[in-house]
Amino acid sequence: MSGTVKKNFSFCCALFIGALLRSGIAAAAFADISRFHRPDTAGYLEMAFSLVKNGDFGSLTGRVPLFPLVCSAFMFLFGNCWQGALVAFLVLVSVVTILLVRICAKEFKPGCENAAVWLFALNITAIANAPMLLTDTLFGAVAALETLFMFKFINSKRSGYFISSVAVSSVGTLLRPINLLFPLCALALLFPVEISWKKRIYTALGAVVAACVIVLPWMFRNVSCQAGFTIDTNTGAMYHQNGAMLLAEVNKSDYESEKARLISSMKKEFSDVKRYPDERSREEYRVKNYRKLISEHPFIWLKQQLNFATLLPDAPTFLELAGATTPNRGTMGVLARDGVFAAVKHYFGDKLYLILLLIPLLAASLLTILGTVYFMAEKIRRFDRESLVVFLLFSLFIWYYLFLPGAISAPRYHIPVLPCACAFAGCAWQSFADILKGSVHDKGR
């Protein structure tokens, strides 16, 4: 069997198994469509129903518009069957993302794409979240595209690829606001790349203009809805979410009680409709008070932002879709208070044996993390211009998405990290495989 056939065979196997796992877990939960919902789903569907019924989003500003727009399109096209059709579409998007990850890895370093594609195809977080009625699957595809275009820019030095990466990321902002700062952070990658200063300036301007053209219309729309110049008004929720995590550690209490106290205090505050007549004033209050908490406890906030629990594989969602466990068991509070092992024990109870059944999928997540860490350690050890580029790629496509969510962590938040991480880890494990092959070959002489 030729090398090309072997590579294509390996990819086809990864694609088939990845598709089988994603469609299989969706099929397992299909009888109860509510399993594909999470608390965040309601906010997106409220906007989608408004668009279908009234032809616009009305004055709703809680979420960014792209996922509600997708939902409304399926409502219009498929009637009462829209949720099932949307689940099938999202599974297909996740399968296509396997292909995008392969292209990303091949662009980054030819030869590492097979290892990378297997790591993503078997990633339990990507599998479990594929059919969920949330933004994560679409956002993962967006992350793969923005990563691919940036890799192409690094290799070709063509400005169009950099601008395309930023433009795609701005489309991603209309899926999840976390991408709002991405265009500005991406500008750092223009410095180590060997292009003229004139080209750097033109590329930066083109990227900023592209980002503004995509994002600003929605922000101006929110101004007209008395919500202020903001991408959404869900950002203020950090006050009673991340803020509650912070206060729980400060006061040696628990997350749920602090969250309830903050929500009760806001309800009382906002009852003064003269001081808080619109969404803008309420959002400003929440953001201001969250910033105040940060300024009062900056070191605790920073420690909580460095929350590597986001990297935990999403076995719970996988098992919930399969019907083996149930959601909403207060695990997040246990995780914040007592750590990972206590949270695992709390969630699984007397069903810890379920973890054993998932070992192959959990291993893919572990290998991705270990491979990425090893790859970065090697680059830092040799530090040169190429290493600087890789470090900036790591900062933009991995660290950015891990740091910003902060104390409120969910495994699905690391899905946009995977395209870049799988490419890095794929390089590390392919290098390791090449060393083993060389050793075997030398022994055979």
C-alpha positions as CSV (number, residue, x, y, z in Angstrom):
1,M,0.0,0.0,0.0
2,S,1.5,3.4,-1.1
3,G,2.1,6.2,1.4
4,T,-0.6,8.3,-0.2
5,V,-3.2,5.5,0.0
6,K,-2.2,4.8,3.7
7,K,-2.7,8.5,4.6
8,N,-6.1,8.7,2.8
9,F,-7.2,5.4,4.3
10,S,-6.3,6.6,7.8
11,F,-8.2,9.9,7.2
12,C,-11.2,8.1,5.8
13,C,-11.3,5.8,8.8
14,A,-11.1,8.7,11.2
15,L,-13.8,10.6,9.3
16,F,-16.1,7.5,9.4
17,I,-15.6,6.7,13.0
18,G,-15.9,10.4,14.0
19,A,-19.2,10.6,12.0
20,L,-20.4,7.4,13.5
21,L,-19.8,8.6,17.1
22,R,-21.4,12.0,16.5
23,S,-24.5,10.6,14.8
24,G,-24.7,7.7,17.2
25,I,-24.8,9.9,20.3
26,A,-27.3,12.2,18.6
27,A,-29.5,9.2,17.7
28,A,-29.3,7.9,21.3
29,A,-31.0,11.1,22.6
30,F,-33.3,11.8,19.7
31,A,-36.4,10.4,21.4
32,D,-36.2,13.2,24.0
33,I,-35.2,16.4,22.1
34,S,-34.9,18.3,25.4
35,R,-31.6,16.5,26.0
36,F,-30.1,18.7,23.3
37,H,-31.1,21.8,25.4
38,R,-29.1,23.6,28.0
39,P,-30.1,26.7,30.0
40,D,-28.4,29.0,27.4
41,T,-30.6,27.5,24.6
42,A,-33.7,29.4,25.8
43,G,-32.1,32.8,25.1
44,Y,-31.2,31.8,21.5
45,L,-34.7,30.3,20.9
46,E,-36.5,33.4,22.3
47,M,-34.8,35.5,19.6
48,A,-35.4,32.9,16.9
49,F,-39.1,32.7,17.7
50,S,-39.3,36.5,17.6
51,L,-37.7,36.6,14.2
52,V,-40.1,33.9,12.8
53,K,-43.1,35.6,14.3
54,N,-42.4,39.3,13.7
55,G,-39.7,39.4,11.1
56,D,-37.1,40.9,13.5
57,F,-35.5,40.4,16.9
58,G,-37.7,43.1,18.4
59,S,-35.8,44.7,21.3
60,L,-34.1,41.5,22.4
61,T,-30.4,42.1,23.0
62,G,-29.4,39.3,25.3
63,R,-27.6,37.3,22.7
64,V,-25.7,37.8,19.4
65,P,-27.8,37.1,16.3
66,L,-26.2,34.4,14.2
67,F,-27.3,31.2,16.0
68,P,-30.9,32.6,16.5
69,L,-30.9,33.3,12.7
70,V,-29.8,29.7,12.0
71,C,-32.5,28.4,14.3
72,S,-35.2,30.6,12.7
73,A,-34.2,29.4,9.2
74,F,-34.8,25.8,10.3
75,M,-38.1,26.7,11.9
76,F,-39.2,28.3,8.7
77,L,-38.0,25.4,6.4
78,F,-38.9,22.4,8.5
79,G,-41.9,23.4,10.6
80,N,-42.5,21.2,13.7
81,C,-39.5,19.0,12.8
82,W,-37.1,21.9,12.9
83,Q,-35.2,20.8,16.0
84,G,-34.5,17.3,14.6
85,A,-33.3,18.9,11.3
86,L,-31.1,21.4,13.2
87,V,-29.5,18.6,15.3
88,A,-28.7,16.7,12.1
89,F,-27.2,19.8,10.5
90,L,-25.1,20.5,13.5
91,V,-23.8,16.9,13.5
92,L,-22.9,17.3,9.8
93,V,-21.0,20.6,10.7
94,S,-19.0,18.8,13.3
95,V,-18.1,16.0,10.8
96,V,-17.1,18.6,8.2
97,T,-14.9,20.2,11.0
98,I,-12.9,16.9,11.1
99,L,-12.0,17.6,7.5
100,L,-11.1,21.2,8.3
101,V,-8.8,20.1,11.2
102,R,-7.0,17.8,8.7
103,I,-6.5,20.7,6.3
104,C,-5.3,22.9,9.2
105,A,-2.7,20.4,10.4
106,K,-1.5,19.7,6.9
107,E,-1.1,23.5,6.3
108,F,0.8,23.9,9.5
109,K,3.2,20.9,8.9
110,P,2.6,18.3,6.2
111,G,2.8,14.8,7.7
112,C,1.1,15.5,11.0
113,E,-2.4,15.6,9.7
114,N,-3.3,12.0,10.3
115,A,-2.4,12.2,14.0
116,A,-4.3,15.5,14.3
117,V,-7.4,14.3,12.6
118,W,-7.7,11.2,14.9
119,L,-7.3,13.4,18.0
120,F,-10.2,15.6,16.9
121,A,-12.4,12.8,15.5
122,L,-12.2,10.9,18.9
123,N,-12.4,14.1,21.1
124,I,-15.3,13.4,23.5
125,T,-16.1,17.1,24.0
126,A,-16.5,17.7,20.2
127,I,-18.5,14.5,19.9
128,A,-20.9,15.2,22.8
129,N,-21.5,18.8,21.9
130,A,-22.0,18.1,18.2
131,P,-25.8,17.9,18.4
132,M,-26.4,20.3,21.2
133,L,-28.7,23.3,20.4
134,L,-25.9,25.8,21.3
135,T,-23.3,27.8,19.4
136,D,-20.3,25.5,20.2
137,T,-20.4,23.3,17.1
138,L,-20.7,26.2,14.7
139,F,-18.1,28.1,16.6
140,G,-15.7,25.2,16.4
141,A,-16.0,25.2,12.6
142,V,-15.4,29.0,12.6
143,A,-12.3,28.5,14.8
144,A,-11.0,25.9,12.4
145,L,-11.4,28.3,9.5
146,E,-9.8,31.2,11.3
147,T,-6.9,28.9,12.3
148,L,-6.5,27.6,8.7
149,F,-6.4,31.1,7.2
150,M,-3.8,32.2,9.8
151,F,-1.6,29.2,9.1
152,K,-1.9,30.0,5.4
153,F,-0.9,33.6,6.1
154,I,2.2,32.5,8.1
155,N,3.3,30.2,5.3
156,S,2.5,32.5,2.3
157,K,2.8,36.0,3.8
158,R,-0.3,36.9,1.8
159,S,-2.3,39.7,3.4
160,G,-5.6,38.3,2.1
161,Y,-5.3,35.2,4.4
162,F,-4.7,37.3,7.5
163,I,-7.7,39.5,6.7
164,S,-9.8,36.4,6.0
165,S,-8.9,35.0,9.3
166,V,-9.9,38.1,11.1
167,A,-13.1,38.4,9.1
168,V,-14.1,34.8,9.9
169,S,-13.3,35.5,13.6
170,S,-15.7,38.5,13.5
171,V,-18.4,36.3,12.0
172,G,-17.7,34.1,15.0
173,T,-18.3,37.2,17.3
174,L,-21.9,37.1,16.1
175,L,-22.0,33.5,17.3
176,R,-20.1,34.0,20.6
177,P,-19.0,37.4,21.9
178,I,-15.7,36.0,23.2
179,N,-14.3,36.7,19.7
180,L,-14.8,40.5,20.0
181,L,-11.1,41.1,21.0
182,F,-9.7,38.5,18.6
183,P,-9.0,41.0,15.7
184,L,-6.9,43.2,18.0
185,C,-5.0,40.3,19.5
186,A,-4.3,38.9,16.0
187,L,-2.4,42.0,15.0
188,A,0.5,40.7,17.1
189,L,1.1,38.0,14.5
190,L,2.0,40.7,11.9
191,F,5.3,41.5,13.7
192,P,7.4,38.4,13.5
193,V,6.3,37.5,10.0
194,E,8.9,38.7,7.4
195,I,6.9,41.3,5.5
196,S,7.5,45.0,4.9
197,W,6.2,47.6,7.4
198,K,4.0,49.1,4.6
199,K,2.4,45.7,4.1
200,R,2.0,45.2,7.8
201,I,0.1,48.5,8.1
202,Y,-2.1,47.9,5.1
203,T,-2.9,44.3,6.3
204,A,-3.7,45.6,9.8
205,L,-6.0,48.3,8.4
206,G,-7.7,45.9,6.1
207,A,-8.3,43.4,9.0
208,V,-9.7,46.1,11.3
209,V,-12.0,47.5,8.6
210,A,-13.3,43.9,7.9
211,A,-14.0,43.3,11.6
212,C,-15.8,46.7,12.0
213,V,-18.0,46.1,8.9
214,I,-19.1,42.7,10.3
215,V,-19.6,43.5,14.0
216,L,-20.5,47.3,14.3
217,P,-23.9,47.1,12.6
218,W,-25.2,44.8,15.3
219,M,-23.7,47.0,18.1
220,F,-25.4,50.1,16.6
221,R,-28.6,48.1,16.4
222,N,-28.3,47.5,20.2
223,V,-27.9,51.2,20.7
224,S,-31.2,51.8,19.0
225,C,-32.7,49.2,21.4
226,Q,-31.6,51.3,24.4
227,A,-29.0,48.6,25.3
228,G,-25.9,50.7,24.7
229,F,-23.0,50.3,22.4
230,T,-22.4,46.6,23.2
231,I,-22.3,43.3,21.4
232,D,-24.9,41.8,23.8
233,T,-26.4,42.3,27.2
234,N,-25.5,38.8,28.5
235,T,-22.0,40.0,29.3
236,G,-23.3,41.5,32.5
237,A,-24.2,38.0,33.7
238,M,-20.5,37.7,34.6
239,Y,-21.4,39.7,37.7
240,H,-23.6,37.0,39.2
241,Q,-21.7,34.1,37.7
242,N,-17.9,34.8,37.7
243,G,-18.5,37.3,40.5
244,A,-20.3,34.7,42.6
245,M,-17.3,32.3,42.1
246,L,-15.0,35.1,43.3
247,L,-17.1,35.9,46.3
248,A,-17.4,32.2,47.2
249,E,-13.7,32.0,47.6
250,V,-13.4,35.3,49.4
251,N,-16.2,34.6,51.8
252,K,-15.3,30.9,52.2
253,S,-18.9,30.1,51.1
254,D,-20.4,28.3,48.1
255,Y,-21.1,29.4,44.5
256,E,-24.9,28.8,44.5
257,S,-25.6,30.8,47.6
258,E,-23.4,33.8,46.5
259,K,-25.1,33.7,43.1
260,A,-28.6,33.7,44.6
261,R,-27.6,36.6,46.9
262,L,-26.3,38.7,43.9
263,I,-29.4,38.0,41.9
264,S,-31.6,39.0,44.8
265,S,-29.7,42.2,45.4
266,M,-29.9,43.1,41.6
267,K,-33.7,42.4,41.6
268,K,-34.1,44.8,44.5
269,E,-31.8,47.4,42.9
270,F,-33.5,47.3,39.5
271,S,-37.0,47.7,41.1
272,D,-36.2,51.4,41.0
273,V,-37.3,52.0,37.4
274,K,-36.4,55.6,37.4
275,R,-32.7,54.8,38.0
276,Y,-32.8,51.7,35.7
277,P,-35.3,52.5,33.0
278,D,-33.7,50.3,30.3
279,E,-31.3,47.5,29.5
280,R,-28.4,49.8,29.1
281,S,-28.6,51.1,32.7
282,R,-28.9,47.6,34.1
283,E,-26.0,46.3,32.1
284,E,-23.8,49.2,33.1
285,Y,-24.6,48.5,36.8
286,R,-23.7,44.8,36.4
287,V,-20.5,45.4,34.5
288,K,-19.4,48.2,36.9
289,N,-20.0,46.1,40.0
290,Y,-18.1,43.1,38.4
291,R,-15.2,45.4,37.7
292,K,-15.3,46.6,41.3
293,L,-15.1,43.1,42.5
294,I,-12.1,42.5,40.3
295,S,-10.3,45.6,41.6
296,E,-11.0,44.6,45.2
297,H,-9.7,41.0,44.7
298,P,-7.3,41.1,41.7
299,F,-5.2,38.1,42.7
300,I,-8.1,35.8,43.4
301,W,-9.7,36.9,40.1
302,L,-6.4,36.2,38.2
303,K,-6.1,32.8,39.9
304,Q,-9.6,31.9,38.9
305,Q,-9.1,33.1,35.3
306,L,-6.3,30.5,35.1
307,N,-9.0,27.8,35.3
308,F,-7.7,24.7,33.6
309,A,-10.9,22.9,34.5
310,T,-12.1,24.1,31.1
311,L,-9.8,21.4,29.6
312,L,-11.7,18.6,31.3
313,P,-13.3,16.3,28.7
314,D,-17.1,16.6,28.5
315,A,-17.9,13.0,29.5
316,P,-21.0,14.3,31.4
317,T,-22.7,15.6,28.3
318,F,-21.8,12.4,26.4
319,L,-23.4,10.3,29.2
320,E,-26.4,12.5,29.5
321,L,-27.2,12.2,25.8
322,A,-26.8,8.4,26.1
323,G,-29.2,8.5,29.1
324,A,-26.7,7.1,31.6
325,T,-26.7,10.2,33.8
326,T,-28.8,13.3,34.4
327,P,-27.7,17.0,34.2
328,N,-28.1,20.0,36.6
329,R,-26.7,18.3,39.7
330,G,-24.8,21.2,41.1
331,T,-21.4,19.9,40.0
332,M,-20.0,23.3,39.1
333,G,-20.3,24.5,42.7
334,V,-18.6,21.3,43.9
335,L,-15.8,21.8,41.3
336,A,-15.3,25.4,42.4
337,R,-15.3,24.5,46.1
338,D,-13.6,21.1,46.3
339,G,-11.8,20.5,43.1
340,V,-11.8,18.1,40.1
341,F,-11.8,14.8,42.0
342,A,-14.6,15.8,44.3
343,A,-16.7,17.0,41.3
344,V,-16.1,13.7,39.5
345,K,-17.2,11.8,42.5
346,H,-20.2,14.0,43.0
347,Y,-21.3,13.8,39.4
348,F,-20.9,10.0,38.9
349,G,-21.9,8.9,42.4
350,D,-22.0,5.1,42.3
351,K,-21.5,5.0,38.5
352,L,-17.8,5.6,38.4
353,Y,-17.4,2.5,36.3
354,L,-18.8,4.6,33.4
355,I,-15.5,6.4,33.2
356,L,-13.8,3.0,32.3
357,L,-16.1,2.6,29.3
358,L,-15.0,6.0,27.9
359,I,-11.2,5.4,28.3
360,P,-10.5,5.5,24.5
361,L,-12.2,8.8,24.1
362,L,-10.8,10.3,27.3
363,A,-7.3,9.1,26.1
364,A,-7.7,11.3,22.9
365,S,-8.3,14.4,25.0
366,L,-5.3,13.5,27.3
367,L,-3.0,12.9,24.3
368,T,-4.1,16.3,22.8
369,I,-3.1,18.1,26.0
370,L,0.2,16.2,26.5
371,G,1.1,16.6,22.8
372,T,0.4,20.3,22.8
373,V,2.4,20.9,26.0
374,Y,5.4,18.9,24.6
375,F,5.3,20.7,21.3
376,M,5.3,24.1,23.0
377,A,8.0,23.1,25.4
378,E,10.2,22.1,22.5
379,K,9.6,25.4,20.7
380,I,10.3,27.4,23.8
381,R,13.5,25.5,24.4
382,R,14.9,26.3,21.0
383,F,13.5,29.8,20.9
384,D,13.9,31.5,17.5
385,R,11.8,33.4,15.0
386,E,9.8,30.3,14.2
387,S,9.3,29.6,17.9
388,L,8.0,33.2,18.4
389,V,5.4,32.7,15.7
390,V,4.3,29.4,17.2
391,F,4.1,31.0,20.7
392,L,1.9,33.8,19.3
393,L,-0.3,31.2,17.5
394,F,-0.6,29.3,20.8
395,S,-1.5,32.6,22.6
396,L,-4.2,33.5,20.0
397,F,-5.8,30.2,19.2
398,I,-5.4,28.4,22.5
399,W,-4.6,30.6,25.5
400,Y,-7.1,33.3,24.4
401,Y,-10.0,30.9,24.5
402,L,-8.9,29.3,27.7
403,F,-8.2,32.5,29.7
404,L,-11.3,34.6,28.8
405,P,-14.1,32.4,30.2
406,G,-12.5,32.6,33.7
407,A,-14.0,31.0,36.8
408,I,-17.2,29.8,35.0
409,S,-15.8,26.9,33.1
410,A,-17.5,24.4,30.9
411,P,-15.6,21.7,28.8
412,R,-17.5,22.9,25.7
413,Y,-15.6,26.2,26.0
414,H,-12.4,24.5,24.8
415,I,-13.9,23.4,21.5
416,P,-12.4,26.4,19.6
417,V,-9.0,25.5,21.0
418,L,-9.0,22.1,19.3
419,P,-8.1,22.9,15.6
420,C,-4.8,24.5,16.6
421,A,-4.2,22.2,19.6
422,C,-4.7,19.0,17.4
423,A,-2.3,20.4,14.8
424,F,0.4,21.0,17.5
425,A,-0.2,17.7,19.3
426,G,-0.3,15.9,15.9
427,C,3.2,17.3,15.1
428,A,4.4,16.1,18.5
429,W,3.0,12.6,18.3
430,Q,4.0,12.2,14.6
431,S,7.6,13.2,15.6
432,F,7.5,10.6,18.3
433,A,6.2,7.9,15.9
434,D,9.0,8.8,13.5
435,I,11.6,8.3,16.2
436,L,10.1,4.9,17.1
437,K,10.2,3.9,13.4
438,G,13.8,5.0,13.2
439,S,14.7,3.0,16.2
440,V,13.0,-0.1,14.9
441,H,14.6,0.3,11.6
442,D,18.1,0.6,13.2
443,K,17.5,-2.5,15.2
444,G,16.5,-4.4,12.1
445,R,19.8,-3.8,10.4
